[in-house]
Amino acid sequence: MRAKKKTIIGLTEKIKITGKKAEKAVIARIDTGATVSSIDKKLAVQVGLDKTVKKKMVKSSHGITVRPVKKVRFTMAGRKFNMNFTIADRKYLKYKVLIGQNVLKKGFLIDPMRK
């Protein structure tokens, strides 16, 4: 069996989000425990993300909520993606974007020592 080349990332990564209104660079938190990636609702409005593609029930430490899901075009570690993100109120959180398993399964390895 031949191993595919993996991209090594840290616990946080600089990403660039591209929307209809703007392009914005932010530091995203890598979360292997999150099934789906998430973006702050204010940031989603700022960059001009497209309409909601569906709704998703999300279990978190705050309970169960139903969140809108939008397609997000972004670049991380030199690779471009167009993937589903849930929209959440992350205004009190340090990181406005959380990268979950739906992105990490695309060939990433996490090195906690990487800065």
C-alpha positions in Angstrom: 0.0 0.0 0.0 1.3 3.4 -1.0 0.8 6.3 1.4 -0.5 9.6 0.0 1.5 12.7 0.7 0.1 14.5 3.7 0.3 18.2 4.4 1.5 18.9 8.0 -0.2 21.7 9.9 -0.2 23.0 13.5 -2.9 23.5 16.1 -3.6 26.8 14.5 -3.2 27.8 10.8 -3.5 31.0 8.8 -6.2 30.6 6.2 -7.7 32.9 3.6 -11.4 33.0 3.1 -12.8 34.3 -0.2 -16.4 35.5 -0.4 -18.4 37.7 -2.8 -17.6 40.9 -0.9 -14.1 40.4 0.3 -11.2 38.1 1.0 -10.0 37.9 4.6 -7.0 36.2 6.3 -7.6 34.8 9.7 -6.0 32.3 12.1 -8.1 29.2 12.4 -8.2 26.7 15.3 -7.6 23.0 14.2 -10.1 20.8 16.1 -9.9 17.0 15.4 -13.0 16.5 17.6 -15.2 18.7 15.4 -17.0 16.7 12.7 -17.7 19.8 10.5 -15.8 23.1 10.3 -17.4 26.3 11.6 -17.1 30.0 10.9 -18.3 33.0 12.9 -21.6 34.5 11.5 -20.2 38.1 11.5 -17.1 37.0 9.5 -19.4 35.2 7.1 -21.4 38.4 6.5 -18.1 40.5 6.1 -16.7 38.3 3.3 -20.1 37.8 1.7 -20.7 34.0 1.8 -23.4 32.6 -0.4 -26.9 31.5 0.7 -27.4 28.7 3.1 -27.2 25.2 1.5 -28.8 23.3 4.3 -29.3 23.2 8.1 -27.4 20.8 10.4 -28.0 19.7 14.0 -24.8 20.2 15.9 -23.9 18.9 19.4 -21.4 21.0 21.3 -20.5 21.8 24.9 -23.4 24.3 24.9 -26.0 21.7 23.9 -27.7 20.8 20.7 -28.4 23.5 18.1 -29.5 23.7 14.5 -27.1 25.8 12.4 -27.1 27.0 8.9 -24.5 25.5 6.5 -22.7 27.5 3.8 -20.1 26.7 1.2 -16.8 28.4 2.1 -14.0 29.0 -0.4 -10.7 29.1 1.4 -7.0 28.4 1.2 -5.0 26.6 3.9 -1.4 25.5 3.8 -1.2 26.4 0.1 -4.3 24.2 -0.8 -7.6 25.6 -2.1 -11.0 24.2 -0.9 -14.7 24.8 -1.3 -16.4 23.0 1.6 -19.4 23.2 4.0 -19.0 25.1 7.2 -21.6 25.6 9.9 -22.4 29.2 10.8 -22.1 29.9 14.6 -21.8 32.9 16.9 -18.1 32.8 17.8 -17.8 36.4 19.0 -16.6 35.4 22.5 -14.1 32.9 21.1 -10.5 33.6 20.3 -10.7 31.9 16.9 -13.4 33.0 14.4 -12.9 29.8 12.3 -12.7 26.2 13.5 -11.3 23.6 11.1 -12.9 20.2 11.6 -12.7 16.6 10.3 -14.4 17.4 7.0 -11.4 19.4 6.0 -8.7 17.4 7.9 -9.7 14.2 6.0 -8.4 15.8 2.8 -4.8 14.8 3.6 -3.6 16.7 6.7 -1.5 15.6 9.6 -1.4 17.7 12.8 1.9 18.5 14.5 1.3 20.1 17.8 4.8 21.5 18.0 4.4 23.4 14.7 4.2 27.2 14.9 
